[in-house]
Amino acid sequence: MKSHSVVLIPGDGIGPEVTEAVKQILAAAEAPVEWVQHEAGLTALAQGKDVLPAETLNAIREHRVAIKGPCTTPVGKGFSSINVQLRKKLNLYAAVRPVRSLDGVQTRFSNVDLVIVRENTEGLYSGIENEVTAGVVTSMKVATEMACTRIARWAFRYAQQRQRRKVTVFHKANIMKLTDGMFIRCAQQVHEKEFSSFPYQELIIDAGCMKMVQDPTQFDVLLLENLYGDVVSDLCAGLVGGLGVVPGANIGDEDAVFEAVHGSAPDIAGKGIANPLALLMSAVMMLNYIGDTRNCVRCQQAAERIKTAYNRALADGQKTRDLGGSLGTAAFANAVIMRLRG
């Protein structure tokens, strides 16, 4: 029975605690993975390495799949963001954030089921800024036809394969006629040439956000450029309980890195109270990805069993403190494992 090597980056702060919980749950589900541990962030710096060591990056290139706990990039000390480095060096152009309502997690809405697909490599996040003269700076928004077409095709293919209902592009092409204009034009062309029978919609982003908070059920898969995707994915997370209950993935043509999108929370590190759910949900995404790309039925079966188990745990009131419960990290993991076993 074949196992799949996965690079494991525990991360900083609460990272090692939630990572250990996820490892235990995947073991209980008999997920066919073997962990190859490497470091990044403050943990790597403490070992005299870079925030994203070359050996960590090379390991991801070798094994093709990684899962990452929250990592800290020191602020104001000249270090590049770990996440930005990963995206650029591995060409992880599709940031994918599924967002759905969970039984037992009470929010304003109870039937949210969205997937945000964010272009991950350009836009204003290209980081090209200049001081024109004293007191005047500019920031360049980059859009290329190649990247806009690539992310549009990825979003439509994902939506079709997952039997989703519709793809909606949020944009501001009425103001940014060239950059956002290119983004929607590429989406239109991909839709017309390759996915013409699939429902497609365009909305100016401010109107789209208003409609989102009025009734998120009118949306399904959202396709956005980099900055918009960053903002809207967190907005959507707020509809279902916050960043502690949503997974995340950064996917390219060759490699994929799955991660909890919340921070490292150093203020509660070591207290055993962190919620491992976001990283666990990301691990389920990872197992499904391995199942799809490597034809691993056992991975998909383990993913479904884990998802069913944590859904049952939440519905039964087994929640960590951030969700209004009383369980610590290990106790929540045990609650999920109990439901895996029975």
ZAMARNU-577981 format. One record per residue (C-alpha): residue in one letter; residue number from 1; x, y, z. Coordinates in nm, 4 decimals. Layout:
! ZAMARNU-577981
> rest_nr_x_y_z
> A_NUM_X_Y_Z $
...
***
This chain:
! ZAMARNU-577981
> rest_nr_x_y_z
> M_1_0.0000_0.0000_0.0000 $
> K_2_0.1729_0.3115_-0.1257 $
> S_3_0.2318_0.6102_0.0998 $
> H_4_0.2825_0.9635_-0.0268 $
> S_5_0.5639_1.1816_0.1026 $
> V_6_0.4457_1.5213_0.2258 $
> V_7_0.6706_1.8028_0.3472 $
> L_8_0.5570_1.9133_0.6914 $
> I_9_0.6437_2.2643_0.8129 $
> P_10_0.5181_2.2931_1.1737 $
> G_11_0.5666_2.6697_1.1845 $
> D_12_0.5890_2.9055_1.4813 $
> G_13_0.3792_2.9951_1.7843 $
> I_14_0.0818_2.7611_1.7949 $
> G_15_0.2020_2.5924_1.4761 $
> P_16_0.3696_2.2883_1.6349 $
> E_17_0.0656_2.2263_1.8587 $
> V_18_-0.1948_2.2313_1.5825 $
> T_19_0.0381_2.0390_1.3525 $
> E_20_0.0760_1.7592_1.6078 $
> A_21_-0.3015_1.7386_1.6465 $
> V_22_-0.3459_1.7088_1.2703 $
> K_23_-0.0790_1.4390_1.2469 $
> Q_24_-0.2595_1.2329_1.5110 $
> I_25_-0.5939_1.2652_1.3330 $
> L_26_-0.4497_1.1667_0.9951 $
> A_27_-0.2814_0.8664_1.1566 $
> A_28_-0.6118_0.7608_1.3141 $
> A_29_-0.7792_0.7917_0.9730 $
> E_30_-0.5036_0.5755_0.8209 $
> A_31_-0.4228_0.8432_0.5663 $
> P_32_-0.1393_0.7084_0.3469 $
> V_33_0.1125_0.9875_0.4045 $
> E_34_0.4703_0.9965_0.5281 $
> W_35_0.5934_1.3197_0.6830 $
> V_36_0.9179_1.4841_0.5765 $
> Q_37_0.9681_1.7613_0.8314 $
> H_38_1.1426_2.0897_0.7508 $
> E_39_1.1452_2.4310_0.9126 $
> A_40_1.0586_2.7882_0.8178 $
> G_41_1.0003_3.1163_0.9994 $
> L_42_1.1342_3.1987_1.3454 $
> T_43_1.2067_2.8321_1.4104 $
> A_44_1.4420_2.8240_1.1129 $
> L_45_1.6067_3.1519_1.2191 $
> A_46_1.6704_3.0084_1.5660 $
> Q_47_1.8625_2.7274_1.3960 $
> G_48_2.0823_2.9777_1.2126 $
> K_49_1.8996_2.9426_0.8813 $
> D_50_1.7016_3.1751_0.6561 $
> V_51_1.3284_3.2240_0.7205 $
> L_52_1.2702_2.9974_0.4198 $
> P_53_1.5749_2.7698_0.4039 $
> A_54_1.6876_2.6353_0.0684 $
> E_55_1.6528_2.2783_0.1936 $
> T_56_1.2859_2.3398_0.2785 $
> L_57_1.2173_2.4817_-0.0652 $
> N_58_1.4068_2.1993_-0.2343 $
> A_59_1.2151_1.9392_-0.0327 $
> I_60_0.8841_2.0819_-0.1581 $
> R_61_1.0163_2.0691_-0.5146 $
> E_62_1.1166_1.7073_-0.4612 $
> H_63_0.7977_1.5805_-0.2944 $
> R_64_0.5574_1.8219_-0.4695 $
> V_65_0.3185_1.8580_-0.1748 $
> A_66_0.3571_2.0396_0.1573 $
> I_67_0.1424_2.1396_0.4511 $
> K_68_0.2426_2.4380_0.6594 $
> G_69_0.1482_2.5599_1.0029 $
> P_70_0.1415_2.9362_1.0624 $
> C_71_0.4898_3.0878_1.0230 $
> T_72_0.6148_3.4251_1.1431 $
> T_73_0.8203_3.6540_0.9209 $
> P_74_1.0059_3.9100_1.1380 $
> V_75_0.8815_4.2604_1.0649 $
> G_76_1.1204_4.5434_0.9824 $
> K_77_1.4326_4.3274_0.9638 $
> G_78_1.4651_4.2907_0.5890 $
> F_79_1.3133_3.9424_0.5577 $
> S_80_1.0800_3.8661_0.2695 $
> S_81_0.7422_3.7136_0.3516 $
> I_82_0.7582_3.3350_0.3659 $
> N_83_0.4253_3.3027_0.1897 $
> V_84_0.5238_3.5423_-0.0878 $
> Q_85_0.8539_3.3583_-0.1377 $
> L_86_0.6766_3.0238_-0.1620 $
> R_87_0.4270_3.1538_-0.4150 $
> K_88_0.6883_3.3172_-0.6353 $
> K_89_0.9626_3.0528_-0.6196 $
> L_90_0.7256_2.7598_-0.6696 $
> N_91_0.4889_2.9466_-0.9053 $
> L_92_0.1870_2.8691_-0.6877 $
> Y_93_-0.0444_3.0892_-0.8890 $
> A_94_-0.3826_2.9720_-0.7556 $
> A_95_-0.4768_3.0547_-0.3973 $
> V_96_-0.7848_2.8512_-0.3107 $
> R_97_-1.0014_2.9200_-0.0052 $
> P_98_-1.3189_2.7108_0.0434 $
> V_99_-1.5591_2.8755_0.2883 $
> R_100_-1.8676_2.6984_0.4197 $
> S_101_-2.0998_2.7085_0.7167 $
> L_102_-2.0396_2.4475_0.9871 $
> D_103_-2.2975_2.2874_1.2124 $
> G_104_-2.2390_2.3986_1.5683 $
> V_105_-2.0636_2.7225_1.4670 $
> Q_106_-2.3300_2.9904_1.4946 $
> T_107_-2.2987_3.2910_1.2638 $
> R_108_-2.5329_3.5349_1.0917 $
> F_109_-2.5620_3.2980_0.7944 $
> S_110_-2.6155_2.9219_0.8067 $
> N_111_-2.5857_2.8084_0.4449 $
> V_112_-2.2653_2.9615_0.3069 $
> D_113_-2.0782_2.7465_0.0533 $
> L_114_-1.8189_2.9417_-0.1430 $
> V_115_-1.4784_2.8895_-0.3015 $
> I_116_-1.2519_3.1897_-0.3519 $
> V_117_-0.9932_3.1496_-0.6285 $
> R_118_-0.7301_3.4222_-0.6135 $
> E_119_-0.4563_3.4970_-0.8652 $
> N_120_-0.1466_3.4655_-0.6515 $
> T_121_0.1515_3.6090_-0.8405 $
> E_122_0.0945_3.9644_-0.9657 $
> G_123_-0.1291_4.2710_-0.9298 $
> L_124_-0.0326_4.5302_-0.6687 $
> Y_125_0.1334_4.2519_-0.4699 $
> S_126_0.4109_4.2453_-0.7265 $
> G_127_0.5722_4.4923_-0.4848 $
> I_128_0.6946_4.7406_-0.7464 $
> E_129_0.6915_5.0744_-0.5620 $
> N_130_0.8821_5.3963_-0.6248 $
> E_131_0.9232_5.7338_-0.4608 $
> V_132_0.8679_5.9787_-0.7449 $
> T_133_0.9662_6.2808_-0.5391 $
> A_134_0.9623_6.3743_-0.1743 $
> G_135_0.6207_6.2881_-0.0333 $
> V_136_0.4982_6.1151_-0.3492 $
> V_137_0.5118_5.7382_-0.4034 $
> T_138_0.3645_5.5091_-0.6654 $
> S_139_0.2784_5.1399_-0.6626 $
> M_140_0.2543_4.9497_-0.9893 $
> K_141_-0.0268_4.7035_-1.0535 $
> V_142_0.0955_4.4314_-1.2882 $
> A_143_-0.1337_4.2202_-1.5041 $
> T_144_-0.0214_3.9820_-1.7773 $
> E_145_-0.2381_3.8024_-2.0270 $
> M_146_-0.0645_3.4755_-1.9432 $
> A_147_-0.1385_3.4920_-1.5697 $
> C_148_-0.4947_3.6221_-1.6143 $
> T_149_-0.5761_3.3453_-1.8614 $
> R_150_-0.4089_3.0792_-1.6483 $
> I_151_-0.6048_3.1595_-1.3315 $
> A_152_-0.9331_3.1898_-1.5237 $
> R_153_-0.8814_2.8478_-1.6805 $
> W_154_-0.7896_2.7022_-1.3388 $
> A_155_-1.1054_2.8439_-1.1798 $
> F_156_-1.3392_2.7194_-1.4525 $
> R_157_-1.1770_2.3750_-1.4561 $
> Y_158_-1.2025_2.3511_-1.0769 $
> A_159_-1.5667_2.4617_-1.0810 $
> Q_160_-1.6567_2.2108_-1.3490 $
> Q_161_-1.4710_1.9187_-1.1904 $
> R_162_-1.6224_1.9888_-0.8482 $
> Q_163_-1.9703_2.0291_-0.9970 $
> R_164_-2.0070_2.3833_-0.8686 $
> R_165_-2.2877_2.6118_-0.9848 $
> K_166_-2.1291_2.9289_-1.1199 $
> V_167_-1.8102_3.1344_-1.1562 $
> T_168_-1.8297_3.5038_-1.0668 $
> V_169_-1.5496_3.7529_-1.1364 $
> F_170_-1.5159_4.0522_-0.9052 $
> H_171_-1.3320_4.3415_-1.0735 $
> K_172_-1.2923_4.7185_-1.0983 $
> A_173_-1.2530_4.7449_-1.4732 $
> N_174_-1.4710_5.0554_-1.4799 $
> I_175_-1.1773_5.2403_-1.3197 $
> M_176_-0.8709_5.0244_-1.3906 $
> K_177_-0.9580_4.9734_-1.7525 $
> L_178_-0.6287_4.8163_-1.8603 $
> T_179_-0.5346_4.5863_-1.5699 $
> D_180_-0.8776_4.4756_-1.4507 $
> G_181_-0.9983_4.5078_-1.8084 $
> M_182_-0.7414_4.2455_-1.9079 $
> F_183_-0.8468_4.0237_-1.6169 $
> I_184_-1.2132_4.0107_-1.7179 $
> R_185_-1.1339_3.9937_-2.0898 $
> C_186_-0.9196_3.6831_-2.0322 $
> A_187_-1.1930_3.5300_-1.8169 $
> Q_188_-1.4479_3.6015_-2.0900 $
> Q_189_-1.2294_3.4407_-2.3560 $
> V_190_-1.1646_3.1278_-2.1495 $
> H_191_-1.5358_3.1004_-2.0781 $
> E_192_-1.6407_3.1464_-2.4401 $
> K_193_-1.3803_2.9134_-2.5914 $
> E_194_-1.3604_2.6355_-2.3322 $
> F_195_-1.6492_2.6505_-2.0826 $
> S_196_-1.9308_2.8251_-2.2675 $
> S_197_-2.2038_2.6112_-2.1106 $
> F_198_-2.0892_2.6882_-1.7553 $
> P_199_-2.2708_2.9757_-1.5779 $
> Y_200_-2.0572_3.2893_-1.5626 $
> Q_201_-2.1056_3.6341_-1.4101 $
> E_202_-1.9109_3.9591_-1.3661 $
> L_203_-1.9597_4.2155_-1.0901 $
> I_204_-1.7829_4.5358_-0.9945 $
> I_205_-1.6185_4.4490_-0.6653 $
> D_206_-1.7829_4.7092_-0.4412 $
> A_207_-2.1291_4.6031_-0.5592 $
> G_208_-2.0224_4.2401_-0.5276 $
> C_209_-1.9134_4.2841_-0.1663 $
> M_210_-2.2430_4.4525_-0.0804 $
> K_211_-2.4357_4.1638_-0.2347 $
> M_212_-2.2094_3.9165_-0.0561 $
> V_213_-2.2933_4.0406_0.2923 $
> Q_214_-2.6613_4.0684_0.2018 $
> D_215_-2.6902_3.7109_0.0764 $
> P_216_-2.3771_3.4983_0.0188 $
> T_217_-2.5841_3.2086_-0.1162 $
> Q_218_-2.6144_3.3864_-0.4527 $
> F_219_-2.2430_3.3167_-0.5132 $
> D_220_-2.0476_2.9966_-0.5617 $
> V_221_-1.6936_3.0199_-0.7054 $
> L_222_-1.5393_3.3678_-0.6940 $
> L_223_-1.2496_3.4537_-0.9267 $
> L_224_-1.0389_3.7550_-0.8261 $
> E_225_-0.7034_3.9171_-0.8870 $
> N_226_-0.4481_3.9181_-0.6061 $
> L_227_-0.5387_4.2097_-0.3774 $
> Y_228_-0.9149_4.1670_-0.4171 $
> G_229_-0.8814_3.7963_-0.3461 $
> D_230_-0.6841_3.8620_-0.0300 $
> V_231_-0.9487_4.0983_0.1071 $
> V_232_-1.2589_3.9106_-0.0068 $
> S_233_-1.1355_3.5714_0.1165 $
> D_234_-1.1048_3.7098_0.4699 $
> L_235_-1.4429_3.8824_0.4367 $
> C_236_-1.5978_3.5491_0.3414 $
> A_237_-1.4230_3.3740_0.6306 $
> G_238_-1.6011_3.6198_0.8591 $
> L_239_-1.9344_3.4907_0.7312 $
> V_240_-1.8702_3.1435_0.8770 $
> G_241_-1.6787_3.2100_1.2000 $
> G_242_-1.3389_3.3491_1.1061 $
> L_243_-0.9992_3.2296_0.9883 $
> G_244_-0.9962_2.9495_1.2447 $
> V_245_-1.2559_2.7512_1.0500 $
> V_246_-1.1402_2.7868_0.6885 $
> P_247_-0.8624_2.6037_0.5022 $
> G_248_-0.6243_2.7349_0.2411 $
> A_249_-0.4123_2.6106_-0.0467 $
> N_250_-0.1600_2.7577_-0.2871 $
> I_251_-0.1453_2.5481_-0.6026 $
> G_252_0.0659_2.5532_-0.9173 $
> D_253_0.1143_2.3224_-1.2118 $
> E_254_0.3793_2.1184_-1.0303 $
> D_255_0.3627_2.1900_-0.6559 $
> A_256_0.1031_2.2634_-0.3890 $
> V_257_0.1324_2.4028_-0.0364 $
> F_258_-0.1625_2.3713_0.2030 $
> E_259_-0.1823_2.5938_0.5081 $
> A_260_-0.3822_2.7349_0.7925 $
> V_261_-0.4403_3.0949_0.6901 $
> H_262_-0.4552_3.2330_1.0443 $
> G_263_-0.1545_3.3705_1.2328 $
> S_264_0.0899_3.2015_1.4688 $
> A_265_-0.0802_3.3522_1.7792 $
> P_266_0.2307_3.3696_2.0009 $
> D_267_0.0188_3.4980_2.2904 $
> I_268_-0.1446_3.1565_2.3342 $
> A_269_0.1446_2.9379_2.2163 $
> G_270_0.2205_2.6528_2.4540 $
> K_271_-0.1101_2.6813_2.6394 $
> G_272_-0.2759_2.3924_2.4566 $
> I_273_-0.5869_2.5924_2.3646 $
> A_274_-0.5307_2.6635_1.9942 $
> N_275_-0.7924_2.5461_1.7466 $
> P_276_-0.6405_2.2943_1.4980 $
> L_277_-0.9474_2.2922_1.2745 $
> A_278_-0.8190_2.5239_0.9990 $
> L_279_-0.5037_2.3183_0.9534 $
> L_280_-0.7061_1.9963_0.9702 $
> M_281_-0.9388_2.1234_0.6987 $
> S_282_-0.6335_2.2161_0.4925 $
> A_283_-0.5047_1.8614_0.5410 $
> V_284_-0.8353_1.7306_0.4037 $
> M_285_-0.7858_1.9533_0.0979 $
> M_286_-0.4339_1.8125_0.0689 $
> L_287_-0.5560_1.4527_0.0780 $
> N_288_-0.8139_1.5254_-0.1904 $
> Y_289_-0.5459_1.6943_-0.4013 $
> I_290_-0.3198_1.3889_-0.3717 $
> G_291_-0.6165_1.1715_-0.4535 $
> D_292_-0.6909_1.3717_-0.7677 $
> T_293_-0.3348_1.4167_-0.8932 $
> R_294_-0.1980_1.0727_-0.7988 $
> N_295_-0.5121_0.8642_-0.8324 $
> C_296_-0.5076_0.7716_-0.4628 $
> V_297_-0.8485_0.6431_-0.3578 $
> R_298_-0.7286_0.5829_-0.0027 $
> C_299_-0.6401_0.9510_0.0317 $
> Q_300_-0.9882_1.0545_-0.0789 $
> Q_301_-1.1491_0.8025_0.1544 $
> A_302_-0.9426_0.9281_0.4491 $
> A_303_-1.0317_1.2875_0.3594 $
> E_304_-1.4037_1.2084_0.3594 $
> R_305_-1.3808_1.0215_0.6903 $
> I_306_-1.1959_1.3094_0.8583 $
> K_307_-1.4403_1.5687_0.7236 $
> T_308_-1.7353_1.3658_0.8476 $
> A_309_-1.5689_1.3227_1.1880 $
> Y_310_-1.4963_1.6914_1.2510 $
> N_311_-1.8419_1.7874_1.1243 $
> R_312_-1.9940_1.5455_1.3748 $
> A_313_-1.7718_1.6731_1.6552 $
> L_314_-1.8767_2.0335_1.5938 $
> A_315_-2.2443_1.9406_1.5623 $
> D_316_-2.2142_1.7576_1.8969 $
> G_317_-2.0821_2.0738_2.0629 $
> Q_318_-1.7199_1.9606_2.0781 $
> K_319_-1.5542_2.2969_2.0163 $
> T_320_-1.2463_2.4915_2.1162 $
> R_321_-1.2707_2.8162_2.3109 $
> D_322_-1.2547_3.0463_2.0100 $
> L_323_-1.5771_2.8839_1.8861 $
> G_324_-1.7574_2.9131_2.2183 $
> G_325_-1.6598_2.5725_2.3542 $
> S_326_-1.4203_2.4621_2.6262 $
> L_327_-1.1905_2.2093_2.4592 $
> G_328_-0.8167_2.2484_2.4219 $
> T_329_-0.6149_2.1454_2.1178 $
> A_330_-0.5575_1.7840_2.2222 $
> A_331_-0.9127_1.7372_2.3486 $
> F_332_-1.0598_1.8538_2.0177 $
> A_333_-0.8272_1.6217_1.8288 $
> N_334_-0.9416_1.3355_2.0515 $
> A_335_-1.3054_1.4244_1.9882 $
> V_336_-1.2456_1.3942_1.6140 $
> I_337_-1.0496_1.0697_1.6558 $
> M_338_-1.3292_0.9177_1.8657 $
> R_339_-1.5741_0.9836_1.5853 $
> L_340_-1.3329_0.8377_1.3306 $
> R_341_-1.3305_0.5166_1.5311 $
> G_342_-1.6960_0.4862_1.5986 $
***
